[in-house]
Amino acid sequence: MSDGQAMPSFALKVPEGDDRERNVCTRCGFVAYQNPKIVTGSVATTEDGRILLCKRAIEPGFGFWTLPAGYMELGESVEQSARREAREEAGADLELDRVLAVYSVPRISQVQIMFRAKLLNADSITPGPESQELMLASWEDIPWDELAFPTVVWALRQHREVEGRADFPPFSNPADGV
């Protein structure tokens, strides 16, 4: 470095008082924590109950259908993140109703927060760069065998379970994982 300071050097070790290996700076002891990523998304419906689905134009799940969702950015709330993802993926404007579910996906270090939402501009949605195409699907028309992720299936089924209800506790991972 130009100011004469040494570059940090990290090593895996268990910091004092911790219970797992972390990347710790060998010079100053700074712990570089690696934490799960937060994904936000929504089950967004039209006035007549159709659900917004996006066909993925990126991996993972290229060519499969999903709900508008993605990684939360620094400096935004979970609500802002869910609305931004819907705009980016589908040009969708949403009115968020409430949290539908919070899913834990430890194998990929994610926490997914899904909202129940109203789609405010169904007539003007358009695929964003991460979507090949969009669909406003009735329950009967959901392409179940072409859904990208288990959490999409969970969110759709749980949304259906509380359809028309004003109050319910948020769901979590189904016990059977299906």
C-alpha positions in Angstrom: 0.0 0.0 0.0 1.3 3.5 -0.8 0.8 4.8 2.8 3.2 2.2 4.2 0.5 0.0 5.8 0.7 -3.7 5.3 -2.0 -5.5 3.4 -4.3 -7.7 5.6 -3.5 -11.4 5.6 -6.3 -13.7 6.6 -6.2 -17.2 8.1 -9.0 -19.6 9.1 -9.1 -20.0 12.8 -11.7 -20.1 15.7 -11.8 -16.6 17.3 -11.8 -16.4 21.1 -15.3 -17.0 22.3 -16.6 -18.3 19.0 -17.6 -21.8 18.0 -16.5 -22.0 14.3 -13.7 -21.2 12.0 -13.7 -17.7 10.6 -11.4 -15.7 8.3 -9.3 -13.7 10.8 -6.7 -11.1 10.0 -3.3 -12.3 11.2 -2.1 -8.8 11.7 -4.9 -7.0 13.6 -7.4 -9.8 14.6 -10.3 -8.4 12.4 -12.9 -11.1 11.8 -14.3 -11.2 8.3 -17.7 -12.8 8.9 -19.5 -14.5 6.1 -23.2 -14.5 6.6 -26.2 -15.8 4.7 -27.6 -13.7 1.8 -31.1 -12.3 2.1 -33.5 -12.8 -0.8 -36.8 -10.9 -1.1 -39.7 -11.6 -3.3 -43.4 -11.7 -3.7 -46.5 -13.6 -4.8 -48.1 -10.7 -6.7 -51.7 -11.1 -7.8 -54.0 -9.2 -10.1 -57.5 -8.1 -9.1 -58.9 -11.3 -10.6 -56.4 -13.5 -8.7 -53.8 -14.3 -11.4 -50.2 -14.6 -10.2 -47.2 -12.9 -11.8 -44.6 -15.4 -12.9 -41.2 -14.7 -14.5 -39.4 -17.1 -16.9 -35.7 -16.9 -15.9 -33.2 -15.6 -18.4 -30.2 -16.3 -16.1 -28.8 -19.2 -14.1 -29.7 -20.8 -11.8 -32.9 -22.0 -13.2 -32.5 -20.6 -16.7 -35.8 -21.2 -18.7 -37.8 -22.1 -15.6 -40.6 -20.0 -14.0 -40.2 -18.2 -10.7 -41.7 -15.4 -8.7 -40.1 -12.0 -8.9 -37.4 -12.2 -6.3 -33.7 -11.5 -5.8 -30.9 -10.4 -3.4 -31.4 -7.5 -1.1 -29.1 -4.6 -1.6 -27.2 -2.7 1.1 -29.2 0.3 2.4 -32.6 -0.9 1.5 -35.4 -2.4 3.6 -36.9 -5.8 2.8 -40.0 -4.1 1.5 -38.0 -1.8 -0.8 -36.0 -4.8 -2.0 -39.1 -6.8 -2.9 -40.6 -3.9 -4.8 -37.3 -3.2 -6.7 -36.9 -6.8 -7.7 -40.5 -6.8 -9.1 -39.7 -3.7 -11.1 -36.4 -5.0 -12.4 -37.7 -8.4 -13.4 -41.1 -7.6 -14.7 -41.6 -3.8 -14.7 -44.2 -4.5 -12.0 -45.4 -2.0 -9.5 -46.5 -3.7 -6.3 -48.5 -2.8 -3.2 -47.1 -5.1 -0.5 -49.7 -6.6 1.8 -47.8 -8.5 4.4 -45.0 -11.1 4.9 -46.2 -14.4 3.5 -43.2 -16.5 4.6 -39.6 -16.6 5.7 -37.7 -19.6 4.4 -34.3 -20.9 5.5 -32.2 -22.4 2.8 -28.9 -23.3 4.6 -27.4 -25.4 1.7 -27.0 -22.2 -0.3 -26.8 -19.8 2.7 -30.0 -17.9 2.0 -32.9 -16.5 4.0 -35.8 -15.8 1.7 -38.5 -13.3 2.7 -41.6 -13.6 0.6 -44.5 -11.1 0.6 -48.1 -11.2 -0.4 -48.6 -8.3 -2.9 -51.1 -6.7 -5.3 -49.9 -6.1 -8.8 -50.9 -2.6 -9.6 -50.0 -2.4 -13.3 -50.9 -5.7 -14.8 -51.5 -4.1 -18.2 -48.0 -2.7 -18.6 -45.6 -5.3 -17.2 -42.7 -6.2 -19.4 -39.8 -8.6 -19.0 -36.6 -7.1 -17.5 -33.0 -8.3 -18.4 -33.3 -11.3 -16.0 -36.7 -12.5 -17.4 -37.3 -14.2 -20.8 -41.0 -13.7 -20.6 -43.8 -13.1 -18.1 -47.1 -14.9 -17.3 -50.2 -13.9 -15.3 -51.3 -17.4 -14.3 -54.5 -18.6 -12.8 -54.0 -21.4 -10.2 -54.9 -24.0 -12.8 -52.4 -22.6 -15.3 -49.3 -22.6 -13.1 -46.6 -24.7 -14.8 -45.8 -26.7 -11.7 -43.3 -29.0 -13.5 -41.4 -25.9 -14.8 -40.9 -24.0 -11.5 -37.3 -23.1 -10.8 -37.0 -23.5 -7.0 -38.7 -25.4 -4.2 -39.3 -22.1 -2.4 -41.5 -20.9 -5.3 -43.7 -24.0 -4.9 -43.9 -23.4 -1.2 -44.8 -19.8 -1.5 -47.5 -20.5 -4.2 -49.1 -23.3 -2.1 -49.0 -21.2 1.1 -50.4 -18.2 -0.7 -53.3 -20.3 -1.8 -53.8 -21.6 1.7 -54.4 -18.1 3.1 -56.1 -16.6 0.0 -58.8 -14.1 1.2 -57.6 -14.1 4.8 -56.5 -10.7 6.2 -54.5 -12.1 9.1 -52.2 -15.1 9.4 -48.8 -15.8 10.9 -45.9 -15.9 8.3 -45.1 -19.4 7.0 -41.7 -21.1 7.2 -40.2 -24.1 5.5 -42.8 -26.9 5.2 -42.1 -29.8 7.6 -42.1 -32.2 4.7 -40.0 -30.0 2.5 -42.4 -30.5 -0.4 
